């Protein structure tokens, strides 16, 4: 090659070299621009997808909160219809809807774990929801036991309950906070997307200068878009599959809920049947004693025999046991209010010796030991007697009528967590031990369930131990069972110690003495049941009082105007035209000096305020108890106009 050719070739080679370098540099710059653009676009897409996901999540939270509010409203509406119609189907609908609302709260708690600001409102929502559920459960229970007027009054009162307003307020708070969080997240995501868009514009402007890089970049963008379209198609397919799966799960869940409701209904009917059979068995035994004793007394009266009083006593014992069973049922349903008073267990057990002997029979040996050191507890004396009597009957049945029954009273000082839920402190204990067949661990786990019994069908209500459990828990104590198959059973009651004499109280274990004799009273008796009216009137006349009978509470004002010398009104509580407290409330302004005594066999959960502070006598009652109640009512009466004038 000549020198000229070499000179000509040199610039060409140099240009080619520079073109190669420029191509490489351009390709590199294009690659950098492409990479930067891909990264920027990808970041923008991720921010947008994340924002959409957060938006969907927030909408889900807000929709679930609104749905929960609607479910609670529907449940309460169903309860209202149940209270009005007493239709068990509506009661079941209320229960299912309320349970669904609880599930929705759990779901709301689960999907808001990413927002700490919502945890406290949701915890408060759970508390308010439980409080509201307890209120509505009480209304439903009253309706179930045919106390529709009382349940309806509670239902209307519950509409203004603080728990309902708090639930609505908490739901609005949750929705507002989630909406605010959504706005903040959306603004942040939009700002990031805007920054990414600006960077993309700069890069595309820079890439436009580089033609080769722009072509390559365009090609890469086409490829990226194609891949993204393919990914979106696959995502759409997956979304359709997820929707199908969700629909299948929803159908399966609904079917499971229906089957669960049917199972609950079957279990409920079995429990009701078992309860009915047990009550019928017990009442038939008691009525047999009453009827047999009265028939024998009638025969003895006709024949002039000497055993009339013994047969009448036997009939009275059967009637008293029937009344005790009624009190057990009322206490189990929480319809009979508890009357707490200081009680010394050792003296209580000693006073029950005759009752225990008659109940469990002569073939069982009863041993009583006392290490109680004179400690007392505060409890309803009659309920505690019923609990001990139930435990004794269970022990008798476990021993098949033969064996040894031991009742031991003692004291314990417990530390925190030593016995169940008992707080630390001093306790009195009552241990009932038998030498019977014992129980397995599986049976012990279920003995406190209502209606559960190991006795044959029709020979037990299944309420004894569940009543004992409810009694000790209400007294802030606990109950412990220690049993081994074929080695007997020990049931121990732990009841908090009560210091005798505190706040002016004294320990009482014996029934009150009959009231001192008093002069004849003019008494108005208001009772809608003619048989009860006749019996009460006869008992009062037997006590020497002058009685005015009234079968309709609406007629009471006219009788009081006609007989101005009335000293006392004896009134039933639940009457169809007007309740006893309602009648007394209408008479209070016109006749403030007349004493009042309410007589009832079913007072519900009404407290002293519902009776206006007047005395209450429970049915059934003896003539002696009626005489004492009259004296207490007259002593508690407000002073009349003459007395005020004298003062």
C-alpha positions in Angstrom: 0.0 0.0 0.0 1.3 3.5 -0.9 1.6 6.3 1.6 -1.4 8.1 0.0 -3.6 5.1 0.4 -2.4 4.7 3.9 -3.3 8.4 4.6 -6.7 7.9 3.0 -7.3 4.7 4.9 -6.3 6.2 8.2 -9.1 8.9 8.3 -11.7 6.3 7.2 -10.5 3.9 9.8 -10.5 6.7 12.3 -14.1 7.6 11.4 -15.1 4.0 11.6 -13.5 3.7 14.9 -15.2 6.9 16.0 -18.5 5.6 14.7 -18.0 2.4 16.5 -17.1 4.3 19.6 -20.1 6.6 19.1 -22.3 3.6 18.4 -21.1 2.0 21.6 -21.4 5.2 23.5 -24.9 5.8 22.0 -25.9 2.2 22.7 -24.5 2.6 26.2 -26.3 5.8 26.7 -29.4 4.3 25.1 -29.1 1.3 27.4 -28.7 3.6 30.4 -31.7 5.7 29.3 -33.7 2.5 28.6 -32.7 1.1 32.0 -33.5 4.3 33.7 -36.8 4.5 31.9 -37.7 0.9 32.7 -36.8 1.4 36.3 -38.8 4.7 36.5 -41.8 3.2 34.7 -41.7 0.0 36.9 -41.5 2.1 40.0 -44.4 4.2 38.9 -46.4 1.1 38.1 -45.5 -0.4 41.5 -46.6 2.8 43.3 -49.8 2.9 41.4 -50.6 -0.8 42.0 -49.7 -0.4 45.7 -52.0 2.7 45.9 -54.8 0.7 44.3 -54.3 -2.2 46.6 -54.4 0.1 49.6 -57.5 1.8 48.2 -59.2 -1.6 47.8 -58.1 -2.5 51.4 -59.5 0.7 52.8 -62.7 0.3 50.9 -63.0 -3.2 52.3 -62.5 -1.9 55.8 -65.1 0.8 55.4 -67.6 -1.5 53.7 -67.1 -4.1 56.4 -67.7 -1.5 59.1 -70.9 -0.4 57.4 -72.0 -4.0 56.9 -71.3 -4.7 60.6 -73.5 -1.7 61.5 -76.3 -3.1 59.3 -75.9 -6.6 60.7 -76.3 -5.3 64.3 -79.3 -3.3 63.3 -80.9 -6.4 61.6 -80.2 -8.5 64.7 -81.8 -6.0 67.0 -84.8 -5.7 64.7 -85.1 -9.5 64.7 -85.0 -9.5 68.5 -87.7 -6.8 68.6 -89.9 -9.0 66.4 -89.1 -12.0 68.5 -90.1 -10.1 71.7 -93.4 -9.0 70.1 -94.3 -12.3 68.5 -92.4 -14.8 70.7 -91.7 -16.7 67.5 -88.8 -19.1 68.2 -87.7 -18.8 64.5 -87.2 -15.0 65.0 -85.2 -15.7 68.1 -82.9 -18.0 66.2 -82.6 -15.4 63.4 -81.6 -12.8 66.0 -79.0 -15.2 67.5 -77.5 -16.1 64.0 -77.3 -12.4 63.0 -75.7 -11.4 66.3 -73.1 -14.2 65.9 -72.5 -13.0 62.3 -71.8 -9.5 63.7 -69.3 -11.0 66.0 -67.6 -12.8 63.1 -67.5 -9.5 61.2 -65.8 -7.8 64.2 -63.1 -10.6 64.1 -62.7 -10.0 60.4 -62.4 -6.3 60.9 -59.8 -6.8 63.5 -57.8 -9.1 61.2 -57.7 -6.8 58.2 -56.8 -3.7 60.2 -53.6 -5.1 61.7 -51.6 -2.7 59.4 -53.2 0.3 61.0 -52.2 0.7 64.7 -54.5 3.7 65.2 -57.6 1.4 64.7 -56.6 -1.2 67.3 -57.9 0.7 70.3 -61.3 1.6 68.7 -61.7 -2.0 67.7 -60.9 -3.2 71.2 -63.4 -0.7 72.5 -65.9 -2.0 69.9 -65.5 -5.5 71.2 -66.2 -4.4 74.7 -69.2 -2.4 73.6 -70.4 -5.3 71.4 -70.2 -7.7 74.4 -72.0 -5.3 76.7 -74.7 -4.8 74.1 -74.9 -8.6 73.6 -75.4 -9.2 77.3 -78.3 -6.6 77.3 -80.0 -8.3 74.3 -79.4 -11.8 75.7 -81.3 -10.8 78.9 -84.2 -9.6 76.7 -84.2 -12.8 74.7 -84.0 -14.9 77.9 -87.0 -13.0 79.3 -89.0 -13.6 76.1 -88.0 -17.3 76.1 -89.6 -17.6 79.6 -92.8 -15.9 78.4 -92.1 -12.6 80.0 -93.0 -10.7 76.9 -94.2 -7.4 78.6 -91.0 -7.3 80.7 -88.9 -8.1 77.7 -90.6 -5.5 75.5 -90.0 -2.8 78.2 -86.3 -3.8 78.3 -86.1 -3.8 74.6 -87.4 -0.2 74.3 -85.1 0.8 77.2 -82.2 -0.9 75.5 -82.7 1.3 72.4 -81.3 4.2 74.4 -78.5 2.1 76.0 -75.0 3.7 75.9 -73.5 0.5 74.4 -75.5 1.0 71.2 -74.5 4.6 70.8 -70.9 3.7 71.5 -70.9 1.0 68.9 -72.1 3.4 66.2 -69.7 6.0 67.3 -66.8 3.6 67.2 -67.7 2.4 63.8 -67.9 6.0 62.5 -64.4 6.6 64.1 -63.0 3.5 62.4 -64.4 4.6 59.0 -63.2 8.2 59.4 -59.6 7.1 60.4 -59.5 4.6 57.5 -60.6 7.2 55.1 -58.0 9.7 56.4 -55.3 6.9 56.1 -56.5 6.3 52.5 -56.2 9.9 51.6 -52.6 10.1 53.0 -51.6 7.0 51.3 -53.1 8.1 48.0 -51.4 11.5 48.1 -48.1 9.9 48.9 -48.5 7.4 46.0 -49.6 10.2 43.6 -46.6 12.3 44.6 -44.2 9.4 43.9 -46.0 8.7 40.6 -45.6 12.3 39.6 -41.9 12.3 40.4 -41.5 9.2 38.4 -43.4 10.7 35.5 -41.2 13.8 35.5 -38.1 11.6 35.4 -39.6 9.7 32.6 -40.2 12.8 30.5 -36.6 13.9 31.0 -35.2 10.6 30.0 -37.4 10.4 27.0 -36.3 13.9 25.9 -32.7 12.8 26.3 -33.4 9.6 24.5 -34.9 11.5 21.6 -31.5 13.0 20.9 -30.0 9.6 20.6 -31.7 8.0 17.6 -30.3 4.6 17.8 -30.9 4.5 21.5 -34.4 5.7 20.9 -35.0 2.9 18.4 -33.6 0.3 20.7 -35.5 1.9 23.6 -38.7 1.8 21.6 -38.1 -1.8 20.8 -37.5 -2.6 24.4 -40.6 -0.7 25.4 -42.7 -2.7 22.9 -41.3 -5.9 24.4 -41.9 -4.6 27.9 -45.5 -3.7 27.1 -46.1 -7.0 25.4 -44.8 -8.8 28.5 -46.9 -6.5 30.7 -50.0 -7.3 28.6 -49.3 -10.9 28.9 -48.9 -10.6 32.7 -52.2 -8.7 32.9 -53.9 -11.4 30.9 -52.5 -14.0 33.3 -53.5 -11.9 36.3 -57.1 -11.6 34.9 -57.2 -15.4 34.6 -56.0 -15.8 38.1 -58.5 -13.3 39.3 -61.3 -15.2 37.7 -60.1 -18.4 39.3 -59.9 -16.7 42.7 -63.5 -15.4 42.2 -64.7 -18.9 41.4 -62.9 -20.3 44.4 -64.3 -17.5 46.7 -67.8 -18.3 45.4 -67.4 -22.0 46.1 -66.0 -21.2 49.7 -69.0 -18.9 50.3 -71.5 -21.6 49.3 -69.7 -24.2 51.4 -69.7 -21.7 54.4 -73.4 -21.0 54.0 -74.2 -24.7 53.9 -72.1 -25.3 56.9 -73.9 -22.4 58.8 -77.3 -24.0 57.9 -76.2 -27.4 59.1 -74.8 -25.9 62.3 -78.1 -24.1 63.0 -80.0 -27.4 62.5 -77.6 -29.1 64.9 -78.1 -26.4 67.5 -81.8 -26.7 67.1 -81.7 -30.5 67.6 -79.4 -30.1 70.7 -81.8 -27.5 72.1 -84.8 -29.7 71.7 -83.0 -32.6 73.3 -82.1 -30.4 76.2 -85.6 -29.1 76.6 -86.9 -32.7 76.5 -84.5 -33.8 79.1 -85.3 -30.8 81.3 -89.1 -31.4 80.9 -88.7 -35.1 81.8 -86.7 -34.4 84.9 -89.0 -31.7 86.2 -92.0 -33.9 85.5 -90.4 -36.8 87.5 -89.5 -34.5 90.4 -92.9 -32.8 90.5 -94.8 -36.2 90.2 -92.8 -37.5 93.2 -93.7 -34.3 95.2 -97.3 -34.3 94.2 -97.6 -38.0 95.1 -96.4 -37.0 98.7 -98.9 -34.1 98.8 -101.9 -36.0 97.4 -101.2 -39.1 99.4 -100.8 -37.2 102.6 -104.0 -35.3 102.1 -105.9 -38.4 101.3 -104.6 -40.2 104.4 -105.5 -37.1 106.5 -109.0 -37.1 105.0 -109.4 -40.8 105.8 -108.1 -40.2 109.4 -110.5 -37.3 109.8 -113.5 -39.5 108.8 -112.3 -42.4 110.9 -111.3 -40.2 113.9 -107.7 -41.5 113.7 -104.8 -39.9 115.6 -102.4 -39.5 112.7 -104.0 -36.5 110.9 -101.3 -34.1 111.8 -98.5 -36.4 110.7 -100.2 -36.9 107.3 -100.7 -33.1 106.9 -97.0 -32.5 107.8 -96.0 -35.0 105.1 -98.1 -33.2 102.5 -96.6 -29.9 103.6 -93.1 -31.3 103.2 -93.9 -32.4 99.6 -95.4 -28.9 98.8 -92.3 -27.2 100.3 -90.0 -29.4 98.1 -92.0 -28.4 95.1 -91.6 -24.8 96.0 -87.9 -25.4 96.4 -87.7 -26.9 92.9 -89.4 -23.8 91.5 -86.9 -21.6 93.3 -84.1 -23.7 91.7 -85.5 -23.1 88.2 -86.0 -19.4 88.8 -82.5 -19.1 90.2 -81.1 -21.0 87.2 -82.9 -18.6 84.8 -81.8 -15.6 86.8 -85.4 -14.7 87.4 -85.4 -14.9 91.2 -83.3 -12.2 92.8 -80.7 -13.3 95.3 -81.0 -12.0 98.9 -77.4 -11.9 100.2 -76.9 -12.0 104.0 -74.1 -13.1 106.3 -74.3 -16.8 106.8 -72.1 -19.1 109.0 -71.8 -22.4 107.0 -71.4 -24.6 110.1 -74.7 -23.4 111.7 -76.4 -23.6 108.3 -75.4 -27.3 107.9 -76.5 -28.1 111.4 -79.9 -26.5 110.8 -80.3 -28.7 107.7 -79.8 -32.0 109.5 -83.5 -33.0 109.6 -84.0 -32.0 105.9 -80.9 -33.9 104.9 -82.0 -37.0 106.8 -85.5 -37.0 105.2 -84.0 -36.3 101.7 -81.3 -39.0 101.5 -82.9 -41.7 103.7 -81.9 -43.8 106.7 -79.6 -46.1 104.8 -77.0 -43.4 104.3 -74.8 -42.3 107.2 -74.2 -38.5 107.5 -71.1 -37.2 109.1 -70.7 -33.5 109.8 -67.4 -31.9 110.9 -66.7 -28.2 111.6 -63.3 -26.5 111.4 -64.7 -23.2 110.3 -63.5 -21.2 113.3 -66.8 -19.3 113.3 -66.0 -17.6 109.9 -69.0 -16.5 107.8 -69.7 -15.8 104.2 -72.2 -13.4 102.5 -74.7 -15.3 100.4 -78.4 -16.1 99.8 -79.2 -18.5 102.6 -82.0 -20.4 100.7 -79.8 -20.7 97.6 -76.9 -22.1 99.6 -79.2 -24.6 101.2 -80.5 -25.6 97.8 -76.9 -26.1 96.6 -76.0 -28.3 99.6 -79.3 -30.2 99.2 -78.5 -30.8 95.5 -75.0 -32.0 96.3 -76.5 -34.4 98.9 -79.0 -35.8 96.5 -76.3 -36.3 93.8 -74.2 -38.1 96.4 -77.1 -40.3 97.4 -77.7 -41.3 93.8 -74.0 -41.9 93.3 -74.0 -44.3 96.3 -77.2 -46.1 95.1 -78.8 -45.3 98.4 -76.1 -46.8 100.7 -72.9 -45.4 102.0 -71.5 -42.5 104.0 -72.0 -38.8 103.2 -69.5 -36.4 104.8 -70.0 -32.6 105.1 -67.0 -30.7 106.3 -66.8 -26.9 106.9 -63.4 -25.3 107.1 -61.3 -22.2 106.2 -58.6 -21.5 103.6 -56.4 -18.5 102.8 -55.7 -18.5 99.0 -53.0 -16.9 97.0 -53.4 -15.5 93.5 -54.4 -18.3 91.1 -54.5 -21.0 93.8 -58.1 -22.0 93.1 -59.7 -21.2 89.7 -60.8 -17.6 89.4 -60.8 -16.9 93.2 -59.0 -13.6 94.1 -56.5 -13.9 96.9 -57.9 -13.7 100.5 -59.8 -15.6 103.1 -62.4 -18.2 102.2 -64.8 -20.5 104.0 -65.1 -24.0 102.4 -67.9 -26.6 102.4 -66.8 -30.0 101.2 -69.4 -32.7 100.4 -67.9 -36.2 100.1 -69.5 -39.5 99.2 -68.4 -43.1 98.9 -70.1 -43.6 95.6 -69.2 -44.6 92.1 -67.1 -41.5 91.3 -66.7 -39.8 87.9 -64.4 -40.0 85.0 -62.3 -37.0 83.8 -64.6 -36.6 80.7 -67.7 -36.4 82.9 -66.1 -33.9 85.3 -65.4 -31.6 82.3 -69.2 -31.5 81.5 -70.9 -31.6 84.9 -71.4 -27.9 85.1 -73.2 -27.7 81.7 -76.9 -26.9 82.0 -79.1 -29.9 81.4 -76.2 -32.3 81.5 -76.9 -35.3 83.7 -75.7 -38.9 84.0 -79.0 -40.0 85.4 -81.6 -42.0 83.4 -84.0 -40.0 81.3 -86.8 -38.4 83.4 -84.8 -38.8 86.7 -82.9 -35.6 86.7 -83.1 -32.0 85.4 -79.4 -31.5 84.9 -79.6 -28.2 86.8 -78.1 -29.1 90.2 -74.4 -28.6 89.5 -74.9 -25.8 87.0 -76.9 -24.0 89.6 -74.1 -24.6 92.2 -71.5 -23.3 89.7 -73.6 -20.2 89.0 -74.1 -19.6 92.7 -70.5 -19.7 93.7 -69.4 -17.6 90.7 -71.9 -15.0 91.6 -70.6 -15.0 95.1 -67.0 -14.4 93.6 -66.0 -17.9 94.7 -65.4 -21.2 92.9 -66.3 -24.9 93.0 -63.8 -27.8 92.8 -64.6 -31.5 92.1 -62.2 -34.2 93.0 -63.3 -37.6 91.9 -62.0 -41.0 90.8 -64.1 -43.8 89.4 -65.1 -46.4 92.1 -63.5 -44.2 94.8 -66.1 -41.6 95.5 -66.4 -37.8 94.9 -65.6 -34.6 96.9 -67.2 -31.4 95.8 -65.8 -28.3 97.6 -67.3 -24.8 97.6 -65.0 -21.9 98.1 -66.9 -18.8 99.3 -65.3 -15.4 100.3 -65.1 -14.8 104.0 -67.5 -12.1 105.4 -66.6 -10.4 108.6 -69.6 -10.6 111.0 -70.7 -7.2 112.3 -69.3 -5.2 109.4 -71.5 -2.3 108.4 -73.9 -3.2 111.2 -74.6 -6.6 109.9 -74.9 -9.8 112.0 -74.7 -13.4 110.9 -78.2 -14.9 110.7 -78.8 -18.6 110.2 -82.2 -19.1 111.9 -85.5 -18.0 110.5 -87.1 -14.8 111.9 -89.5 -15.2 114.8 -93.2 -14.6 114.2 -94.2 -11.0 114.6 -95.8 -9.8 117.8 -99.6 -9.9 117.8 -101.3 -6.8 116.4 -104.8 -5.4 116.1 -107.1 -6.2 113.3 -106.3 -4.4 110.0 -108.5 -3.3 107.1 -106.8 -4.9 104.1 -107.5 -4.6 100.4 -106.3 -7.8 98.5 -105.8 -7.3 94.7 -105.2 -10.6 92.9 -106.4 -11.7 89.4 -106.4 -15.4 90.1 -109.7 -16.3 91.9 -108.2 -19.3 93.7 -105.2 -17.4 95.0 -107.5 -14.5 95.9 -109.7 -16.9 98.0 -106.7 -18.5 99.6 -105.1 -15.2 100.6 -108.4 -13.8 101.8 -108.9 -16.9 104.0 -105.4 -16.7 105.4 -105.9 -13.0 106.4 -109.3 -13.7 107.9 -107.7 -16.5 109.9 -105.2 -14.0 111.3 -108.2 -11.8 112.4 -108.1 -9.1 109.8 -111.0 -7.5 107.9 -110.5 -8.2 104.2 -111.8 -6.5 101.0 -111.3 -8.8 97.9 -110.5 -7.2 94.5 -110.1 -9.3 91.4 -109.2 -6.4 89.0 -106.5 -3.8 89.7 -108.5 -1.2 87.7 -111.3 -1.5 90.3 -109.0 -0.8 93.3 -109.4 3.0 93.3 -113.2 2.8 93.6 -113.0 0.2 96.4 -110.6 2.5 98.3 -112.9 5.4 97.9 -115.8 3.2 99.1 -113.8 1.9 102.1 -111.8 4.8 103.4 -110.5 3.0 106.5 -108.1 0.7 104.5 -104.8 0.3 106.3 -102.9 -2.0 103.9 -103.0 -3.1 100.3 -101.8 -6.7 99.5 -101.2 -6.9 95.7 -100.0 -9.4 93.2 -97.3 -8.2 90.8 -98.0 -9.6 87.4 -101.7 -9.0 86.4 -103.1 -8.8 82.8 -104.9 -5.4 83.0 -102.3 -3.6 85.1 -99.3 -4.7 87.1 -99.2 -4.3 90.9 -96.4 -1.6 90.9 -98.3 0.3 88.2 -101.5 0.2 90.2 -99.7 1.4 93.4 -98.0 4.2 91.5 -101.4 5.5 90.4 -102.7 5.3 94.0 -99.6 6.8 95.8 -100.6 10.5 95.5 -104.2 9.9 96.6 -103.5 7.4 99.4 -99.9 8.0 100.5 -100.7 6.7 104.1 -101.8 3.2 103.1 -99.1 0.5 103.6 -98.3 -1.8 100.7 -97.2 -5.5 100.5 -96.5 -7.1 97.1 -97.0 -10.9 96.9 -95.6 -12.7 93.9 -94.2 -16.0 92.7 -92.3 -14.5 89.8 -90.8 -11.0 90.2 -88.2 -11.3 87.4 -85.0 -9.3 87.9 -86.8 -6.3 89.3 -84.9 -4.6 92.1 -86.3 -2.6 95.1 -86.7 0.5 93.0 -89.2 -1.3 90.7 -91.4 -2.0 93.8 -91.1 1.6 95.1 -89.3 0.4 98.2 -92.3 -1.6 99.4 -92.0 -5.1 101.0 -92.3 -8.2 98.8 -93.5 -11.7 100.0 -92.7 -14.7 97.7 -95.2 -17.4 96.8 -95.9 -19.9 98.1 -96.0 -18.7 101.7 -97.2 -19.9 105.1 -99.6 -18.1 107.3 -96.8 -17.4 109.7 -94.7 -15.9 106.9 -97.7 -13.8 105.8 -98.2 -12.5 109.4 -94.5 -11.5 109.6 -94.7 -9.8 106.2 -97.8 -7.8 107.3 -96.0 -6.5 110.4 -92.9 -5.5 108.3 -95.1 -3.7 105.7 -96.9 -1.8 108.4 -93.7 -0.9 110.1 -92.2 0.4 106.9 -95.3 2.4 105.9 -95.1 6.1 105.5 -96.8 8.2 108.3 -100.4 9.1 107.5 -101.9 12.5 107.6 -103.1 12.1 111.2 -99.6 11.1 112.3 -98.0 14.1 110.5 -100.5 16.4 112.2 -99.8 15.0 115.6 -96.1 15.6 115.1 
